[in-house]
Amino acid sequence: MQLTPSFALAAVAALANSVSAVGVVGAAEGFAKGVTGGGSATPVYPSTTAELVSYLGDDSPRVIVLQKTYDFTGTEGTVTTSGCAPWGTGSACQTAINLHDWCTNYQPNAPTTTVKYDAAGILGIQVKSNKSLIGVGSSGVIKGKGLRLVSGASNVIIQNIHITNLNPQYVWGGDAITLDGTDMVWIDHVKTSLIGRQHIVLGNSASNRVTISNSEIDGSTSWSATCDGHHYWGLYFTGSSDLVTLKGNYIHHTSGRSPKVAGNTLLHAVNNYFYASSGHAFEADSGAMILAEGNVFQNVPAPVETPVSGKLFASPDASTNAACSTYLGRACQVNAFGSSGALAGTDTSFFSYFSGKNIASATTGQVANANVVANAGIGKI
Ligand SMILES: *[C@@H]1O[C@H](CO)[C@@H](O)[C@H](O)[C@H]1NC(C)=O
């Protein structure tokens, strides 16, 4: 049969759509470069929350495609118990579940309060090795439960999904994405919103090579530890041997820990857009090694919490930034600031750790600003 040109074009377009809908788009840059996830496994389309849990937690390499909302709220019941109100009981304030005896041990003087939370939010879905979890368009949503990569999980790609609504009223209500004892994980074009505890947490075990790119950390909330509509518990990187590339992310309406860095973490933060913070972006604790370049801070009163205990290179100017060339193979890019405080730091003593690693490229901060908002989060690929 002879195809008319317009029919042939439509057929090509349809094929291109179906191909892009079922595969990982692009490839990881930076430390997790080379991650393959589920590779060429035949895509599966979980029909229920139980099937999603099963595909993520089995021992087969899988490409798992989400094209609807998986609502876990109610699937494990609700719990009513006592908690505490360290920041008061005002309607804009988060209160805390007494999980891990946190209230008892760390907030002994806080008033006690009753908390009622959704049990599914507390612990994320276990994700094993060799998985790609991808969404179609902006339809792939996981509601009421996060993802948990632990105990040796490796080679995982999470792309173009939205994780939301994990007991946002409550500290300890749930973490969106947990890594603790992993290697080669790529989180890309993911949106997180309305989370109880951390949006992304790399725990104290070694999480090794991680790239978090083009993602939207949306801290807007009605329940905040700072009682001001901005979520305090953003990104938490405290692993014992972690190499984290944080590139092209849109991190907004947070009030702290965006990110908190400690343990023995080498963080390359490049071309991120930090917007509308009410507190600090970086918290650099003892052991942190942070190279920040090409980022934009807009309406961020404290790009870094002071005093800074960790090591920080803040790419201040062209002559100082030439120091990057020896270990990154190029000069670093300056950061940009609008209505924001300062980010100061010229510590290069940790640069040798970049040797032999895959290192993300950088554009100037001004370019990143426009690109990041248009590109970061779900539904942009
Ligand atoms: C993941 O895939 C790699 C490469 O095919 C394989 O060597 C490894 O055993 C897989 N891991 C698991 C836990 O199945």
The ligand as a Tripos MOL2 file, in Angstrom:
@<TRIPOS>MOLECULE
LIG
   14    14     1     0     0
SMALL
NO_CHARGES

@<TRIPOS>ATOM
      1 C1         20.9200   -6.2890   38.3500 C.3       1 LIG1
      2 O1         21.3660   -6.4180   37.0270 O.3       1 LIG1
      3 C2         22.7620   -6.7510   36.9400 C.3       1 LIG1
      4 C3         23.1510   -6.6840   35.4860 C.3       1 LIG1
      5 O2         22.2830   -7.4590   34.6930 O.3       1 LIG1
      6 C4         22.9880   -8.0960   37.5690 C.3       1 LIG1
      7 O3         24.3470   -8.4320   37.5310 O.3       1 LIG1
      8 C5         22.5170   -8.0600   39.0260 C.3       1 LIG1
      9 O4         22.6120   -9.3330   39.5920 O.3       1 LIG1
     10 C6         21.0910   -7.5520   39.1160 C.3       1 LIG1
     11 N1         20.7860   -7.3540   40.5270 N.am      1 LIG1
     12 C7         19.7780   -7.9520   41.1200 C.2       1 LIG1
     13 C8         19.6650   -7.7080   42.5800 C.3       1 LIG1
     14 O5         18.9860   -8.6570   40.5480 O.2       1 LIG1
@<TRIPOS>BOND
     1     1     2 1
     2     1    10 1
     3     2     3 1
     4     3     4 1
     5     3     6 1
     6     4     5 1
     7     6     7 1
     8     6     8 1
     9     8     9 1
    10     8    10 1
    11    10    11 1
    12    11    12 1
    13    12    13 1
    14    12    14 2
@<TRIPOS>SUBSTRUCTURE
     1 LIG1         1 GROUP 0 **** ****
